[in-house]
Amino acid sequence: MKRLVPIFMMALAWPGMAAAQSNVELLPSGELAIDGKSTVRDFTCQAKGMEARFTPGEAGGELTLEQLTGALREVRLEIPTSKLDCANGTMNEHMYGALLMAQHPTIRFRMSGYEAGAAKDGQVPLRIRGELTMAGVTRPIDLVAHATSAPAGKLRVQGRYLLRMTDWGVRPPTLMLGTLKVGDSVVIRFDFALARK
């Protein structure tokens, strides 16, 4: 099994992160969002900042569909919980409380492996394995994504992951004396363009 081509993790990084030991950067047009539902309305929370550490692989960060398996060997990502923004101050405070921000101020993802499928119609499917640590609980996760070539030698990476908060011991927030209850399942959605430095 080939190790650690963390395309998803490259995707999760954007300006403001610390991209150590890598010749790959993520362009500012990227997005990482969390979509959820409640008894009152749907909501979206944006991740406004994060830090990542990249370790190059055999291909030294080449961003072609043919060389994805050697682009990076390892990536570790950290997202400050305080940088998640649901565009509603009350919602943010309840979310920070549910994520136990005071005791566990950082959400972490560590890539542990991947599989890259065959290119088809200009896309390469990716299945990425790793560990997500949230509210002090670490669990394995499998991510499905795909990579496509973009102009000027860039690479676009898109995907989504359905996450159940209670799997990490997180109690979904409740607001307005229980009138608004957030659903247990949320979707992590990402769409990024990568380029060589």
MIDOSE-1310 file (N, C-alpha, C; in nm, 2 decimals, decimal comma, always signed):
residues 197
mkrl	+0,09/-0,12/+0,00/+0,00/+0,00/+0,00/+0,09/+0,12/+0,00; +0,06/+0,21/-0,09/+0,14/+0,34/-0,10/+0,09/+0,43/+0,02; +0,19/+0,51/+0,07/+0,16/+0,59/+0,19/+0,14/+0,73/+0,16; +0,04/+0,78/+0,21/+0,02/+0,93/+0,25/+0,04/+1,02/+0,13
vpif	-0,06/+1,02/+0,04/-0,07/+1,13/-0,05/-0,19/+1,21/-0,01; -0,17/+1,30/+0,08/-0,29/+1,37/+0,14/-0,35/+1,48/+0,06; -0,41/+1,44/-0,05/-0,47/+1,54/-0,14/-0,58/+1,62/-0,06; -0,65/+1,54/+0,02/-0,75/+1,61/+0,10/-0,69/+1,72/+0,19
mmal	-0,58/+1,68/+0,25/-0,52/+1,77/+0,35/-0,45/+1,89/+0,28; -0,40/+1,87/+0,16/-0,35/+1,98/+0,08/-0,47/+2,07/+0,06; -0,59/+2,01/+0,03/-0,70/+2,09/+0,01/-0,75/+2,17/+0,13; -0,73/+2,12/+0,24/-0,78/+2,19/+0,36/-0,70/+2,31/+0,40
awpg	-0,58/+2,33/+0,34/-0,49/+2,44/+0,38/-0,52/+2,56/+0,29; -0,51/+2,68/+0,35/-0,52/+2,80/+0,26/-0,44/+2,90/+0,32; -0,43/+3,02/+0,26/-0,34/+3,13/+0,32/-0,36/+3,15/+0,47; -0,25/+3,16/+0,54/-0,26/+3,18/+0,68/-0,21/+3,05/+0,75
maaa	-0,21/+2,94/+0,68/-0,15/+2,82/+0,74/+0,00/+2,82/+0,73; +0,06/+2,73/+0,81/+0,20/+2,72/+0,80/+0,23/+2,59/+0,73; +0,27/+2,60/+0,60/+0,29/+2,48/+0,52/+0,44/+2,45/+0,51; +0,48/+2,38/+0,62/+0,63/+2,35/+0,64/+0,67/+2,24/+0,55
qsnv	+0,80/+2,25/+0,50/+0,86/+2,14/+0,43/+0,79/+2,10/+0,30; +0,72/+2,19/+0,23/+0,65/+2,16/+0,11/+0,67/+2,26/+0,01; +0,67/+2,22/-0,12/+0,67/+2,31/-0,23/+0,54/+2,33/-0,29; +0,43/+2,29/-0,22/+0,29/+2,30/-0,26/+0,22/+2,41/-0,18
ellp	+0,14/+2,49/-0,25/+0,06/+2,59/-0,17/-0,08/+2,58/-0,22; -0,17/+2,62/-0,13/-0,31/+2,63/-0,17/-0,35/+2,77/-0,19; -0,42/+2,79/-0,31/-0,46/+2,92/-0,35/-0,57/+2,98/-0,27; -0,59/+3,11/-0,26/-0,68/+3,17/-0,17/-0,83/+3,16/-0,21
sgel	-0,86/+3,10/-0,32/-1,00/+3,08/-0,36/-1,06/+2,96/-0,30; -0,99/+2,88/-0,22/-1,04/+2,76/-0,16/-1,15/+2,78/-0,05; -1,22/+2,67/-0,02/-1,32/+2,68/+0,08/-1,33/+2,55/+0,16; -1,34/+2,56/+0,29/-1,38/+2,45/+0,38/-1,50/+2,49/+0,46
aidg	-1,61/+2,42/+0,45/-1,73/+2,45/+0,51/-1,79/+2,33/+0,58; -1,88/+2,36/+0,68/-1,95/+2,26/+0,75/-2,10/+2,29/+0,73; -2,17/+2,21/+0,67/-2,32/+2,23/+0,65/-2,40/+2,14/+0,74; -2,50/+2,20/+0,81/-2,58/+2,13/+0,90/-2,73/+2,17/+0,89
kstv	-2,81/+2,10/+0,97/-2,95/+2,13/+0,97/-2,99/+2,14/+1,12; -3,10/+2,22/+1,14/-3,16/+2,23/+1,27/-3,31/+2,23/+1,26; -3,38/+2,23/+1,37/-3,52/+2,23/+1,37/-3,58/+2,37/+1,32; -3,49/+2,47/+1,31/-3,54/+2,60/+1,26/-3,49/+2,63/+1,12
rdft	-3,36/+2,61/+1,10/-3,30/+2,64/+0,97/-3,18/+2,57/+0,94; -3,14/+2,56/+0,81/-3,01/+2,51/+0,78/-2,90/+2,61/+0,81; -2,78/+2,56/+0,82/-2,67/+2,66/+0,85/-2,54/+2,61/+0,79; -2,45/+2,70/+0,77/-2,31/+2,67/+0,72/-2,21/+2,74/+0,81
cqak	-2,11/+2,67/+0,85/-2,00/+2,72/+0,93/-1,87/+2,72/+0,84; -1,80/+2,83/+0,83/-1,68/+2,83/+0,76/-1,56/+2,82/+0,85; -1,46/+2,75/+0,81/-1,33/+2,74/+0,88/-1,24/+2,86/+0,83; -1,21/+2,95/+0,92/-1,14/+3,07/+0,88/-0,99/+3,07/+0,89
gmea	-0,94/+2,96/+0,95/-0,79/+2,95/+0,97/-0,75/+2,82/+1,01; -0,63/+2,78/+0,97/-0,57/+2,65/+1,01/-0,42/+2,65/+0,99; -0,36/+2,55/+1,04/-0,21/+2,53/+1,02/-0,19/+2,39/+0,97; -0,10/+2,37/+0,88/-0,07/+2,24/+0,83/+0,08/+2,22/+0,81
rftp	+0,13/+2,09/+0,83/+0,27/+2,05/+0,81/+0,27/+1,95/+0,70; +0,34/+1,97/+0,60/+0,35/+1,88/+0,48/+0,49/+1,82/+0,48; +0,49/+1,69/+0,44/+0,62/+1,62/+0,42/+0,61/+1,57/+0,27; +0,71/+1,62/+0,19/+0,70/+1,58/+0,05/+0,72/+1,43/+0,03
geag	+0,66/+1,38/-0,08/+0,68/+1,24/-0,12/+0,78/+1,22/-0,23; +0,78/+1,10/-0,29/+0,88/+1,07/-0,39/+0,87/+1,17/-0,51; +0,76/+1,22/-0,54/+0,74/+1,31/-0,66/+0,77/+1,45/-0,62; +0,80/+1,48/-0,49/+0,84/+1,61/-0,45/+0,73/+1,72/-0,47
gelt	+0,61/+1,68/-0,46/+0,50/+1,78/-0,47/+0,45/+1,80/-0,61; +0,48/+1,72/-0,70/+0,43/+1,73/-0,84/+0,28/+1,73/-0,84; +0,22/+1,82/-0,91/+0,07/+1,83/-0,91/+0,00/+1,79/-1,04; +0,05/+1,68/-1,09/-0,02/+1,62/-1,21/-0,10/+1,50/-1,17
leql	-0,21/+1,48/-1,25/-0,29/+1,36/-1,21/-0,21/+1,23/-1,22; -0,11/+1,23/-1,30/-0,03/+1,10/-1,32/+0,06/+1,08/-1,20; +0,09/+1,18/-1,12/+0,19/+1,17/-1,02/+0,13/+1,20/-0,88; +0,01/+1,18/-0,86/-0,06/+1,20/-0,73/+0,00/+1,11/-0,62
tgal	+0,03/+0,99/-0,66/+0,08/+0,89/-0,56/+0,21/+0,93/-0,49; +0,28/+1,02/-0,55/+0,41/+1,06/-0,49/+0,42/+1,20/-0,45; +0,31/+1,28/-0,45/+0,31/+1,42/-0,43/+0,36/+1,45/-0,28; +0,29/+1,39/-0,18/+0,32/+1,42/-0,04/+0,32/+1,29/+0,03
revr	+0,41/+1,28/+0,13/+0,41/+1,16/+0,21/+0,33/+1,17/+0,34; +0,32/+1,29/+0,40/+0,25/+1,31/+0,52/+0,20/+1,45/+0,54; +0,08/+1,46/+0,60/+0,03/+1,60/+0,63/-0,04/+1,59/+0,76; -0,02/+1,69/+0,85/-0,09/+1,70/+0,97/-0,16/+1,84/+0,97
leip	-0,28/+1,84/+1,00/-0,36/+1,96/+1,00/-0,42/+2,00/+1,13; -0,42/+2,13/+1,17/-0,47/+2,18/+1,29/-0,57/+2,29/+1,26; -0,69/+2,29/+1,31/-0,79/+2,39/+1,29/-0,83/+2,45/+1,43; -0,80/+2,57/+1,46/-0,84/+2,63/+1,59/-0,99/+2,63/+1,60
tskl	-1,05/+2,57/+1,70/-1,20/+2,57/+1,71/-1,25/+2,71/+1,71; -1,18/+2,81/+1,76/-1,23/+2,95/+1,77/-1,24/+3,01/+1,63; -1,18/+2,95/+1,53/-1,18/+3,00/+1,39/-1,30/+2,95/+1,31; -1,38/+2,86/+1,37/-1,50/+2,82/+1,30/-1,61/+2,93/+1,32
dcan	-1,67/+2,97/+1,21/-1,77/+3,08/+1,21/-1,89/+3,04/+1,14; -2,00/+3,04/+1,21/-2,14/+3,01/+1,16/-2,22/+3,14/+1,12; -2,15/+3,25/+1,12/-2,22/+3,38/+1,09/-2,33/+3,42/+1,18; -2,32/+3,37/+1,31/-2,42/+3,40/+1,41/-2,35/+3,38/+1,54
gtmn	-2,34/+3,49/+1,62/-2,26/+3,49/+1,74/-2,31/+3,39/+1,84; -2,44/+3,38/+1,86/-2,50/+3,29/+1,95/-2,48/+3,14/+1,91; -2,49/+3,12/+1,78/-2,46/+2,98/+1,73/-2,32/+2,95/+1,75; -2,23/+3,04/+1,73/-2,08/+3,02/+1,75/-2,06/+2,98/+1,89
ehmy	-2,11/+3,05/+1,99/-2,08/+3,03/+2,13/-2,13/+2,89/+2,17; -2,25/+2,85/+2,12/-2,30/+2,72/+2,16/-2,22/+2,61/+2,09; -2,17/+2,63/+1,97/-2,09/+2,53/+1,90/-1,95/+2,52/+1,97; -1,89/+2,63/+2,01/-1,77/+2,62/+2,09/-1,79/+2,54/+2,22
gall	-1,90/+2,57/+2,28/-1,93/+2,49/+2,41/-1,94/+2,34/+2,38; -2,01/+2,31/+2,27/-2,03/+2,16/+2,24/-1,90/+2,10/+2,20; -1,81/+2,17/+2,14/-1,68/+2,12/+2,10/-1,58/+2,12/+2,22; -1,62/+2,17/+2,34/-1,53/+2,17/+2,45/-1,41/+2,25/+2,42
maqh	-1,43/+2,37/+2,36/-1,32/+2,45/+2,32/-1,22/+2,49/+2,43; -1,27/+2,51/+2,55/-1,18/+2,55/+2,66/-1,08/+2,44/+2,70; -1,13/+2,32/+2,69/-1,04/+2,21/+2,72/-0,96/+2,16/+2,60; -1,02/+2,17/+2,48/-0,96/+2,11/+2,36/-0,98/+2,22/+2,25
ptir	-0,89/+2,32/+2,24/-0,90/+2,43/+2,15/-0,87/+2,40/+2,01; -0,83/+2,28/+1,98/-0,78/+2,25/+1,84/-0,84/+2,12/+1,79; -0,89/+2,13/+1,66/-0,93/+2,01/+1,59/-0,82/+1,97/+1,50; -0,79/+1,84/+1,50/-0,67/+1,79/+1,43/-0,71/+1,67/+1,33
frms	-0,64/+1,67/+1,22/-0,65/+1,56/+1,13/-0,51/+1,51/+1,09; -0,49/+1,38/+1,09/-0,37/+1,32/+1,05/-0,39/+1,22/+0,94; -0,33/+1,24/+0,83/-0,34/+1,14/+0,72/-0,27/+1,02/+0,75; -0,33/+0,90/+0,72/-0,26/+0,77/+0,75/-0,25/+0,68/+0,62
gyea	-0,31/+0,72/+0,51/-0,30/+0,64/+0,39/-0,40/+0,69/+0,29; -0,39/+0,63/+0,17/-0,47/+0,67/+0,06/-0,47/+0,57/-0,05; -0,57/+0,58/-0,14/-0,58/+0,50/-0,26/-0,62/+0,60/-0,37; -0,55/+0,60/-0,48/-0,58/+0,69/-0,60/-0,63/+0,59/-0,71
gaak	-0,75/+0,62/-0,76/-0,80/+0,54/-0,87/-0,75/+0,58/-1,01; -0,79/+0,52/-1,11/-0,75/+0,55/-1,25/-0,82/+0,68/-1,29; -0,75/+0,75/-1,37/-0,80/+0,88/-1,43/-0,91/+0,84/-1,52; -1,02/+0,92/-1,51/-1,14/+0,90/-1,61/-1,20/+1,03/-1,62
dgqv	-1,22/+1,07/-1,75/-1,29/+1,20/-1,78/-1,22/+1,32/-1,71; -1,09/+1,31/-1,70/-1,01/+1,42/-1,65/-1,01/+1,43/-1,50; -1,06/+1,32/-1,43/-1,06/+1,32/-1,28/-0,99/+1,19/-1,23; -0,93/+1,21/-1,11/-0,88/+1,09/-1,04/-0,95/+1,08/-0,91
plri	-1,02/+0,97/-0,88/-1,09/+0,95/-0,76/-0,99/+0,92/-0,65; -1,02/+0,97/-0,53/-0,93/+0,95/-0,41/-1,01/+0,89/-0,29; -0,95/+0,79/-0,23/-1,00/+0,75/-0,10/-0,89/+0,76/+0,00; -0,92/+0,85/+0,10/-0,82/+0,89/+0,19/-0,85/+0,85/+0,33
rgel	-0,76/+0,79/+0,40/-0,78/+0,74/+0,54/-0,70/+0,83/+0,64; -0,75/+0,85/+0,75/-0,68/+0,92/+0,85/-0,75/+0,92/+0,99; -0,70/+1,00/+1,08/-0,76/+1,01/+1,21/-0,80/+1,16/+1,24; -0,92/+1,18/+1,29/-0,98/+1,31/+1,32/-0,99/+1,32/+1,47
tmag	-0,93/+1,42/+1,53/-0,94/+1,44/+1,68/-1,02/+1,57/+1,70; -1,13/+1,55/+1,77/-1,22/+1,66/+1,80/-1,28/+1,65/+1,94; -1,28/+1,75/+2,01/-1,33/+1,75/+2,15/-1,26/+1,65/+2,24; -1,13/+1,63/+2,20/-1,05/+1,53/+2,28/-1,07/+1,39/+2,24
vtrp	-1,15/+1,36/+2,14/-1,17/+1,22/+2,10/-1,11/+1,20/+1,96; -1,03/+1,09/+1,94/-0,97/+1,06/+1,81/-1,04/+0,93/+1,76; -1,08/+0,94/+1,63/-1,14/+0,83/+1,56/-1,09/+0,83/+1,42; -1,09/+0,71/+1,36/-1,05/+0,69/+1,22/-1,16/+0,74/+1,13
idlv	-1,13/+0,80/+1,01/-1,23/+0,84/+0,91/-1,17/+0,80/+0,77; -1,27/+0,78/+0,68/-1,24/+0,75/+0,54/-1,30/+0,87/+0,46; -1,23/+0,93/+0,38/-1,27/+1,04/+0,30/-1,28/+1,00/+0,15; -1,38/+1,05/+0,08/-1,39/+1,03/-0,07/-1,37/+1,17/-0,13
ahat	-1,28/+1,18/-0,23/-1,26/+1,31/-0,30/-1,22/+1,28/-0,44; -1,20/+1,38/-0,52/-1,15/+1,36/-0,65/-1,07/+1,49/-0,69; -0,97/+1,46/-0,77/-0,87/+1,56/-0,82/-0,89/+1,58/-0,97; -0,88/+1,71/-1,01/-0,89/+1,74/-1,15/-0,78/+1,85/-1,18
sapa	-0,73/+1,85/-1,30/-0,63/+1,95/-1,34/-0,70/+2,08/-1,36; -0,63/+2,19/-1,33/-0,68/+2,32/-1,35/-0,58/+2,40/-1,43; -0,61/+2,52/-1,49/-0,52/+2,59/-1,57/-0,39/+2,63/-1,50; -0,29/+2,65/-1,58/-0,16/+2,69/-1,53/-0,09/+2,60/-1,43
gklr	-0,11/+2,47/-1,46/-0,05/+2,36/-1,38/-0,10/+2,35/-1,24; -0,22/+2,40/-1,21/-0,28/+2,38/-1,08/-0,36/+2,25/-1,07; -0,40/+2,22/-0,95/-0,47/+2,10/-0,92/-0,59/+2,14/-0,84; -0,71/+2,09/-0,87/-0,83/+2,12/-0,80/-0,87/+1,99/-0,72
vqgr	-0,90/+2,00/-0,60/-0,94/+1,89/-0,51/-1,08/+1,92/-0,45; -1,17/+1,83/-0,46/-1,31/+1,85/-0,41/-1,35/+1,72/-0,34; -1,43/+1,74/-0,24/-1,49/+1,63/-0,17/-1,58/+1,67/-0,06; -1,64/+1,57/+0,01/-1,73/+1,59/+0,12/-1,72/+1,47/+0,21
yllr	-1,76/+1,49/+0,34/-1,76/+1,38/+0,44/-1,88/+1,40/+0,53; -1,96/+1,30/+0,55/-2,07/+1,30/+0,64/-2,02/+1,26/+0,78; -2,03/+1,35/+0,88/-1,98/+1,33/+1,01/-2,10/+1,34/+1,11; -2,10/+1,24/+1,20/-2,19/+1,23/+1,31/-2,12/+1,29/+1,44
mtdw	-2,17/+1,40/+1,49/-2,10/+1,46/+1,60/-2,09/+1,37/+1,72; -2,20/+1,29/+1,75/-2,20/+1,21/+1,87/-2,10/+1,10/+1,86; -2,05/+1,06/+1,74/-1,94/+0,96/+1,73/-1,81/+1,01/+1,80; -1,80/+1,14/+1,81/-1,69/+1,20/+1,88/-1,73/+1,25/+2,02
gvrp	-1,84/+1,21/+2,07/-1,89/+1,25/+2,20/-1,93/+1,39/+2,21; -1,96/+1,45/+2,09/-2,01/+1,59/+2,09/-2,16/+1,60/+2,09; -2,21/+1,67/+2,19/-2,36/+1,68/+2,20/-2,40/+1,80/+2,11; -2,49/+1,77/+2,01/-2,53/+1,88/+1,92/-2,59/+2,00/+1,99
ptlm	-2,55/+2,12/+1,95/-2,60/+2,24/+2,03/-2,75/+2,25/+2,03; -2,80/+2,31/+2,14/-2,94/+2,34/+2,15/-2,95/+2,49/+2,19; -3,04/+2,56/+2,12/-3,05/+2,71/+2,14/-3,19/+2,74/+2,17; -3,21/+2,86/+2,22/-3,35/+2,92/+2,25/-3,43/+2,83/+2,33
lgtl	-3,38/+2,79/+2,45/-3,45/+2,70/+2,54/-3,50/+2,57/+2,48; -3,42/+2,52/+2,38/-3,46/+2,39/+2,32/-3,54/+2,41/+2,19; -3,58/+2,53/+2,16/-3,66/+2,55/+2,04/-3,58/+2,52/+1,91; -3,45/+2,55/+1,91/-3,36/+2,52/+1,80/-3,27/+2,41/+1,84
kvgd	-3,28/+2,30/+1,77/-3,19/+2,18/+1,80/-3,12/+2,15/+1,67; -2,98/+2,14/+1,68/-2,90/+2,11/+1,57/-2,90/+1,96/+1,55; -2,90/+1,92/+1,42/-2,90/+1,77/+1,39/-2,76/+1,71/+1,42; -2,76/+1,58/+1,44/-2,64/+1,52/+1,48/-2,54/+1,51/+1,36
svvi	-2,59/+1,50/+1,24/-2,50/+1,48/+1,12/-2,48/+1,61/+1,05; -2,35/+1,63/+1,02/-2,31/+1,75/+0,94/-2,23/+1,70/+0,82; -2,22/+1,78/+0,72/-2,13/+1,75/+0,60/-2,02/+1,85/+0,60; -1,90/+1,79/+0,60/-1,77/+1,87/+0,58/-1,75/+1,88/+0,43
rfdf	-1,74/+2,00/+0,37/-1,73/+2,02/+0,23/-1,61/+2,10/+0,20; -1,53/+2,05/+0,10/-1,41/+2,13/+0,06/-1,39/+2,13/-0,09; -1,33/+2,25/-0,14/-1,31/+2,27/-0,28/-1,19/+2,37/-0,29; -1,08/+2,32/-0,34/-0,95/+2,39/-0,33/-0,87/+2,38/-0,46
alar	-0,79/+2,48/-0,49/-0,69/+2,48/-0,60/-0,55/+2,48/-0,54; -0,47/+2,39/-0,59/-0,33/+2,38/-0,54/-0,24/+2,42/-0,65; -0,12/+2,47/-0,61/-0,02/+2,51/-0,71/+0,12/+2,48/-0,65; +0,22/+2,46/-0,73/+0,36/+2,46/-0,68/+0,41/+2,60/-0,65
k	+0,49/+2,61/-0,55/+0,55/+2,73/-0,51/+0,65/+2,77/-0,62
